[in-house]
Amino acid sequence: MTAPFERAYGEALSHHRAGRLAEADRLYVQALALKPDLVEAHNNRGAIRQMAGDWAGALSCYDMAIRLRPDYAESLANRGNVLIQLRRYDQSLASFNRALALTPDRASALNGRAGVLFKLKRFEDALAAYSQLRAADPANPYALGGMLIAAMNLCDWQTVERIAPDVKRGIASGTAVVASFPFLGFSDDKALQLKCAQNAIAELGLAAVPPLWRSERYTHDRIRLGYISSDFCQHPVPLLIARLIESHDRSRFEVLGFSTGLNDNSPIRGRIEKAFDRFQDVQGQSPAAIAQMLRQQEVDILVDLTGHTEGDHFEILNMRPCPIQVNWLGYPGTSGASSLDYILADATVAPFDHQPFFSEQIVQLPDCYFPTSYGPLPPVPSRAEAGLPPKGFVFASFNNSWKITRPMFEVWMRLLAAVPGTVLWLLDSSSGFRDTLKREAQARGIAPERLVFAPRLSPDANLARLALADLVLDTSPYNGHMTSSDTLWAGVPLVSLAGKAFAGRVAMSQLLAIGMGELVTHDPAAYEALALKLARDPALLNAVRDKLARGSDMAPLFDTGRMVQSVESAFATMLEIHNKGEAPRGFRVGDR
């Protein structure tokens, strides 16, 4: 090796370790010009691009390293993680398998393989893989959390209950044991949810950096409002918020969109791009570059629509590019991050006496915080087309499988036992999920064929078939959110059990905003009794359905104009507080 190579590569490593990534990358290029077959340099350049979110660039670097050294397990594992981001899951699994064939106990590859099995909805395999990771690396926090989430998706309640004490102890001790989002379906302990979110923020290791916005006062003719999301694709967030974005008062607001996720070229992606005054696809740019862009464009209020879901923006928010930063919609709970000033909520999902469990200041909209964006209902399919038996009362719950708990399922089985000829219509998740619930039903004396599993369909097709349900049964401690609003728009009565925390109170908020508060219950016994009463009394159920049909069109839940006015009033009040030099504080829209 020549002295110039040694100098360039040594300095590159030094800059890389110190976090000076641009300079490190430049020096790696110099080193590779002198020694093109240095696989470590190609791998390290891939890591730099991976940190910046440049998935294609990272993949190219890892592929080069593997071409030069096919048995380089580190690049194989890194490549698997990048392929997850590109949603090329089968290729990712193959890459992790190659890495593990070379180094069977490599924790990063074990974790990655388990994660991609989860993405492929192979939950039984994912549970086994996370168990293997925990055996190989007992201190690995991702193993326990992965086991929990996989078991929840399978409705493997025995495993959930067995590891629950360890999960709770880990969170309470400050360990990022489990991702914040699925934890909301595991526990509605508000203090533990806040701690879980705070642990996730701490795990990111975000450095204390000088804020990009340094108290400058902007003098815009209109409030410059930015929305940032990793989900501007076929996802509930744009489906719910598109009409609100389109309806903002352009005489008062300039509305910018920033997309950090993949462009799937779906119809909703096309619609959301057109909804903004300016839409900017920043996927693949580094958090620092995106933060600088937000600062340079002088965004007054930045609304984060992602929270603790995939593709979060906490590194961007930590740089404080905007004077006011708001948590809304994508994550139904507190972020636990000091970088977010407010959370848009309502008096039902986040009463002011819940403020101690939020890192943000609570802003209550006057109705439901949840926007909707529905059009005319599509034609309803036949029961046969939907896979339902030709006759019989249909209980339904189309919530994700990880929201179904043992106590809730036991109520559902008692309802089937009490009302002969009924079926329970569930959204399918995986073969493991189906097999588990059939066993659980049979153990409770219910024939497995009385569980009907519905395949996942497009949003419109799903909305159409919902009308075939007679009564929808909500889940708790995590309610249906878009699932519940879909149900109500389709005109189907929904019985909900209100929880203690935000995610378990959304359906109650929606029902109150449509004038159907009588369908909200507050304990499992009341929930079961109300569902049974409605199933046994056709006249009462028809009266509820008629009331729902009469009130839905004008109800606040479906009134986009009313929602726009409330949201814009909230944003204007936030800016007014800011312009007075006051710290963010909670308030209810309409109160003065």
MARTORMAR-56311 format. One line per 3 residues: their letters; for each residue x, y, z of C-alpha. Coordinates in steps of 0.001 Angstrom, whole numbers, plus 500000, padded with zeros to 6 digits. Layout:
<rs>
a	X/Y/Z | ...
</rs>
This chain:
<rs>
mta	500000/500000/500000 | 501327/503438/499131 | 501676/506307/501565
pfe	498958/508390/499768 | 496522/505497/500105 | 497281/504968/503774
ray	496834/508688/504439 | 493551/508976/502521 | 492024/505837/504009
gea	493194/506584/507551 | 491790/510106/507402 | 488541/508778/505918
lsh	488116/506401/508852 | 488876/509184/511316 | 486297/511537/509770
hra	483767/508693/509588 | 484140/507876/513292 | 483767/511582/514122
grl	480562/511869/512097 | 482042/514119/509384 | 480458/512020/506703
aea	480839/514227/503631 | 484582/514572/504199 | 484869/510855/504966
drl	483121/509992/501716 | 485429/512271/499721 | 488485/510592/501216
yvq	487085/507101/500649 | 486786/508027/496965 | 490436/509110/496973
ala	491487/505866/498651 | 489495/503769/496170 | 491111/505568/493257
lkp	494397/504170/494569 | 493063/500754/495647 | 489756/500021/493856
dlv	489325/496553/495356 | 489204/497674/499007 | 485871/496191/500031
eah	485840/497938/503421 | 485865/501338/501730 | 482967/500386/499441
nnr	481061/499097/502481 | 481746/502274/504463 | 480600/504467/501574
gai	477420/502407/501523 | 476930/503031/505235 | 477265/506794/504686
rqm	474643/506717/501951 | 472401/504509/504057 | 472530/507040/506903
agd	471512/509743/504422 | 468542/507721/503185 | 470109/507293/499736
wag	469028/503680/499420 | 469945/503250/495753 | 473408/504704/496315
als	473977/502526/499373 | 472879/499411/497499 | 475314/500164/494690
cyd	478197/500418/497168 | 477282/497199/498968 | 476859/495360/495668
mai	480349/496439/494629 | 481820/495187/497912 | 480068/491823/497477
rlr	481218/491489/493873 | 484780/491953/495082 | 484321/489623/498069
pdy	481224/487397/497807 | 481682/486143/501371 | 481764/489626/502965
aes	479049/489093/505569 | 478957/492686/506801 | 478000/494050/503376
lan	475508/491226/502867 | 473776/492179/506123 | 473885/495896/505306
rgn	472512/495173/501840 | 469603/493283/503419 | 468689/496332/505494
vli	468753/498623/502458 | 466559/496238/500476 | 463989/496417/503285
qlr	463824/500182/502768 | 463347/499609/499040 | 460574/497111/499876
ryd	462362/494339/497995 | 461703/491925/500806 | 462437/488594/499117
qsl	465849/489844/497977 | 466487/491228/501441 | 465746/487852/503026
asf	468130/486133/500632 | 470874/488609/501514 | 470415/488059/505256
nra	470394/484295/504748 | 473741/484496/502915 | 475216/486623/505713
lal	474027/484183/508381 | 475352/481176/506478 | 478777/482805/506842
tpd	478394/484200/510385 | 475473/482433/512124 | 475504/484580/515271
ras	475735/488007/513603 | 473141/489977/515597 | 472532/492596/512908
aln	471721/489898/510354 | 469560/487927/512790 | 467617/491086/513603
gra	467327/492067/509943 | 466171/488612/508908 | 463522/488602/511627
gvl	462390/492053/510533 | 462019/491122/506880 | 460115/487946/507782
fkl	457760/490246/509686 | 457408/492485/506608 | 456542/489397/504571
krf	453818/488639/507145 | 455508/485349/507971 | 454810/486012/511628
eda	455475/482496/512899 | 458896/482520/511225 | 459517/486043/512522
laa	458692/484967/516076 | 461120/482047/515780 | 463784/484344/514310
ysq	463447/486907/517089 | 463599/484063/519629 | 466839/482906/517967
lra	468203/486455/518199 | 467344/486608/521887 | 469103/483288/522486
adp	472201/484486/520629 | 472214/487936/522197 | 470126/488015/525413
anp	470824/491715/525969 | 469549/492695/522533 | 466462/494879/523167
yal	465081/494366/519660 | 464682/490626/520235 | 462127/490941/523022
ggm	460189/493672/521253 | 460224/491736/517994 | 458908/488653/519754
lia	456112/490732/521265 | 455013/492298/517986 | 455167/489021/516054
amn	453159/487267/518771 | 450583/490074/518810 | 450129/489739/515037
lcd	449608/485997/515431 | 447250/486495/518388 | 449642/484195/520234
wqt	448455/485469/523577 | 450358/482862/525570 | 453656/484262/524302
ver	452463/487851/524761 | 451517/487169/528375 | 454735/485233/529065
iap	457042/488046/527976 | 454804/490959/529061 | 456510/491468/532453
dvk	459952/491658/530799 | 458657/494149/528239 | 457161/496418/530895
rgi	460253/496214/533091 | 462476/497034/530154 | 460457/500097/529181
asg	460232/501340/532760 | 464019/501004/533098 | 464606/503211/530058
tav	465340/500582/527404 | 463946/500883/523884 | 462495/497377/524106
vas	459677/497721/521608 | 458619/500144/518894 | 456248/502798/520200
fpf	453516/502285/517611 | 452596/498621/518264 | 453098/499170/521986
lgf	449903/501244/521896 | 448034/498009/521175 | 449743/496208/524043
sdd	449098/498640/526878 | 447037/501779/527444 | 449075/502746/530495
kal	449616/506415/529622 | 452787/506789/531697 | 454295/503689/530110
qlk	453351/504899/526609 | 455149/508186/527264 | 458181/506331/528618
caq	458218/504029/525590 | 458200/507038/523247 | 460926/508781/525239
nai	463041/505616/525151 | 462693/505484/521378 | 463858/509094/521080
ael	466812/508429/523391 | 467735/505335/521362 | 468157/507538/518271
gla	471119/509186/519975 | 470341/512596/518537 | 473082/515080/519275
avp	472331/518441/520838 | 472769/520756/517860 | 472248/524506/517436
plw	468751/525131/516065 | 468537/526093/512406 | 465753/528535/513251
rse	467258/531116/515593 | 464309/533281/516600 | 464094/535115/513274
ryt	460723/536740/512604 | 459270/535944/509206 | 457088/538533/507453
hdr	455062/536407/505075 | 451824/537630/503519 | 450354/534203/504294
irl	451134/531611/506938 | 453607/529214/505372 | 452381/525765/506386
gyi	454415/522634/505704 | 453321/518999/505949 | 456034/516329/506074
ssd	455334/512612/505693 | 456997/509371/504696 | 453555/508045/503724
fcq	452441/510113/500741 | 451573/506875/498930 | 448864/504198/499182
hpv	448467/504709/502920 | 445722/505912/505283 | 447353/509301/505946
pll	446939/510818/502446 | 443615/509056/501975 | 442332/510850/505067
iar	443949/514249/504645 | 443837/514879/500875 | 440595/516858/500859
lie	441693/518976/503823 | 444938/519906/502020 | 442956/520762/498897
shd	440546/522888/500944 | 442979/525104/502878 | 442205/528815/502523
rsr	444874/529925/500061 | 444257/533577/500898 | 445600/532875/504409
fev	447891/529855/503951 | 450607/528796/501577 | 450667/524992/501805
lgf	453837/523001/501132 | 454283/519243/501076 | 457513/517343/501766
stg	457631/513632/500944 | 460413/511579/502526 | 459085/508164/501449
lnd	458911/506157/498258 | 456747/507275/495343 | 454480/504340/494502
nsp	452810/506185/491583 | 449402/505366/493058 | 446327/507501/492355
irg	446418/508935/495887 | 450063/509894/495375 | 449055/511819/492256
rie	446194/513499/494087 | 448269/514517/497105 | 451018/515958/494890
kaf	448460/518234/493214 | 446827/519188/496524 | 449823/521249/497705
drf	450880/524633/496380 | 454347/523141/496133 | 455140/519442/496570
qdv	458748/518416/497092 | 459967/514831/496885 | 462975/514759/499217
qgq	463273/510975/499533 | 466955/510011/499568 | 468170/513353/500891
spa	469888/513475/504262 | 468017/514723/507329 | 470414/517673/507479
aia	469693/518613/503857 | 465932/518373/504396 | 466155/520445/507572
qml	468187/523098/505732 | 465575/523148/502970 | 462781/523690/505479
rqq	464709/526529/507085 | 465575/528162/503765 | 461940/528029/502694
evd	460971/529762/505956 | 458206/527348/506901 | 456256/528929/509769
ilv	454532/525768/510974 | 455705/522250/510174 | 453201/519433/510686
dlt	454740/515988/511119 | 452297/513352/509860 | 454535/510372/510688
ght	455507/510325/514370 | 456749/506950/515628 | 455893/505072/512443
egd	458193/503871/509692 | 460325/506642/508193 | 460146/508996/511191
hfe	461485/512559/511057 | 462907/513023/514533 | 466424/513741/513289
iln	465044/516508/511063 | 462845/517910/513827 | 465748/517801/516284
mrp	467531/520413/514141 | 464583/522788/514742 | 464216/524040/511162
cpi	460869/525727/511876 | 459552/528017/514620 | 456524/525805/515329
qvn	456532/522009/514939 | 453333/519976/515343 | 452501/516278/515807
wlg	449310/515194/514025 | 447502/512155/512689 | 450180/509608/511726
ypg	450875/508492/515287 | 448021/508501/517837 | 449962/509459/520921
tsg	452774/511542/522289 | 456105/511591/520479 | 458102/511975/523690
ass	460275/514439/521744 | 461101/517949/522912 | 461334/519025/519263
ldy	457559/518938/518791 | 455673/521833/520361 | 452054/520801/519932
ila	449853/517785/519272 | 446561/518299/517426 | 443913/516338/519296
dat	440449/516837/520754 | 438848/516805/524191 | 437963/513110/523930
vap	441254/511571/522812 | 443407/513939/524884 | 441615/515679/527779
fdh	443707/518421/529362 | 444121/516327/532493 | 446182/513955/530308
qpf	448754/516715/529682 | 451340/515157/532076 | 451542/512192/529690
fse	452372/514310/526622 | 455697/515921/525749 | 453791/518273/523417
qiv	451211/520863/524438 | 447706/519574/523749 | 445610/521556/521264
qlp	441983/520444/521232 | 439940/520828/518070 | 436242/521442/518800
dcy	435055/518195/517184 | 437032/515072/516309 | 440731/515548/515515
fpt	440483/512907/512770 | 440101/514216/509181 | 438207/512278/506534
syg	438110/512472/502774 | 435324/510235/501497 | 433418/510274/498210
plp	430242/508489/497113 | 429933/504939/498377 | 430797/502299/495766
pvp	428294/499536/494876 | 427926/496862/497526 | 429013/493345/496456
sra	426903/490270/497088 | 427502/488195/500199 | 428849/485410/498028
eag	431302/487786/496332 | 432491/488891/499775 | 432961/485303/500960
lpp	430080/485433/503462 | 427450/482707/503980 | 424118/483348/502241
kgf	422312/484223/505463 | 422927/484925/509124 | 423889/487897/511292
vfa	427401/489239/510590 | 429569/490576/513394 | 432692/492181/511922
sfn	436020/493604/513000 | 438428/494709/510296 | 441107/495994/512629
nsw	444646/494687/512260 | 445340/491382/513975 | 447779/492888/516506
kit	444925/494925/517973 | 442951/491793/518920 | 443515/490862/522571
rpm	442510/487758/524458 | 439806/489546/526542 | 438250/491067/523422
fev	438251/487767/521538 | 436614/486027/524474 | 433783/488577/524389
wmr	433365/487934/520663 | 433178/484174/521194 | 430532/484623/523881
lla	428513/486719/521433 | 428710/483969/518798 | 427640/481419/521388
avp	424709/483591/522505 | 423392/484334/519005 | 423114/481130/516920
gtv	423773/481375/513204 | 426063/484360/513491 | 429545/484661/512013
lwl	432542/486824/512887 | 434048/488525/509832 | 437716/489403/510320
lds	440396/491028/508194 | 442896/488372/507190 | 446496/488780/508235
ssg	448382/485531/507696 | 447947/481777/507736 | 449367/481708/511257
frd	446786/484235/512406 | 443949/482224/510866 | 445145/478966/512377
tlk	445574/480511/515825 | 442111/482067/515940 | 440455/478911/514667
rea	442126/476959/517486 | 441141/479603/520019 | 437527/479561/518789
qar	437315/475783/518946 | 438737/475803/522465 | 435785/477987/523437
gia	433195/475727/521813 | 432787/477767/518613 | 433030/475991/515262
per	436062/477420/513366 | 433991/477884/510197 | 432042/480622/511995
lvf	435147/482782/511598 | 435251/484271/508098 | 438508/485843/506957
apr	438351/488695/504465 | 441282/489353/502119 | 442820/492790/501984
lsp	441347/494880/499171 | 441729/498383/497796 | 440222/501141/499984
dan	437163/501521/497737 | 436492/497786/497533 | 436898/497461/501294
lar	434479/500339/501878 | 431927/498698/499568 | 431921/495332/501351
lal	431682/496861/504842 | 427980/497535/504248 | 427391/493762/504412
adl	428244/493729/508125 | 425346/493977/510555 | 427385/495189/513525
vld	431066/496102/513787 | 432916/495298/517008 | 435758/497627/517887
tsp	439035/496599/519545 | 440639/497897/522727 | 443081/499178/523999
yng	443757/500304/520392 | 440566/501197/518532 | 439942/501193/514852
hmt	440815/504607/513445 | 440377/504751/509674 | 438672/501374/509994
ssd	436076/502955/512286 | 435507/506024/510135 | 435138/503716/507102
tlw	432539/501726/509030 | 430519/504804/509933 | 430694/506249/506403
agv	429427/502897/505118 | 426447/503304/507480 | 427207/500345/509744
plv	426743/500618/513532 | 429939/500300/515543 | 430151/499323/519216
sla	433293/500698/520845 | 434983/500211/524196 | 436696/503440/525235
gka	440243/503056/526502 | 442401/505089/528839 | 444833/506558/526295
fag	444652/508403/522961 | 444718/505373/520636 | 441889/503725/522547
rva	439601/506768/522492 | 439559/507586/518766 | 436426/505620/517907
msq	434629/507281/520831 | 435639/510670/519427 | 434341/509681/515993
lla	431045/508358/517361 | 430485/511524/519387 | 431236/513610/516282
igm	428518/511798/514377 | 425959/511984/517180 | 426152/508285/518047
gel	427517/508454/521576 | 425090/505727/522665 | 427392/503218/520903
vth	430310/504045/523225 | 430841/501817/526256 | 433280/502164/529127
dpa	433808/498647/530454 | 433930/495174/528860 | 430661/494047/530400
aye	428768/497030/528975 | 430437/496508/525578 | 429334/492880/525481
ala	425825/493690/526703 | 425279/496414/524096 | 426548/494248/521227
lkl	424318/491373/522360 | 421281/493646/522700 | 421729/495030/519177
ard	422282/491567/517697 | 419114/490209/519315 | 416849/493173/518583
pal	416525/493771/514816 | 414185/496734/515303 | 416656/498481/517610
lna	419560/497790/515262 | 417579/499149/512296 | 416724/502280/514280
vrd	420427/502807/515040 | 421323/502239/511400 | 418631/504708/510274
kla	419867/507353/512698 | 423405/506841/511449 | 422284/507221/507822
rgs	420266/510375/508537 | 423062/512168/510337 | 426208/511123/508534
dma	426305/513622/505672 | 426172/516700/507920 | 428028/515304/510929
plf	431228/517085/511994 | 433184/513867/511436 | 432577/514096/507698
dtg	432425/517899/507339 | 435747/518813/505734 | 434940/522525/505608
rmv	434337/522601/509345 | 437530/520614/509971 | 439562/522987/507800
qsv	438302/526009/509728 | 439156/524350/513056 | 442634/523299/511976
esa	443407/526687/510459 | 442224/528414/513624 | 444547/526153/515633
fat	447506/527015/513427 | 446724/530741/513559 | 446538/530619/517374
mle	449868/528763/517564 | 451462/531487/515451 | 449822/534221/517512
ihn	451269/532722/520721 | 454650/532469/519029 | 454596/536036/517741
kge	453904/537303/521265 | 457115/535648/522367 | 455245/533208/524602
apr	456127/529551/525109 | 453821/526988/523502 | 450758/526320/525636
gfr	447741/524119/525354 | 444397/525519/524253 | 441024/524557/522870
vgd	440077/526002/519511 | 437257/528477/519990 | 438175/529315/523594
r	439728/532667/524369
</rs>
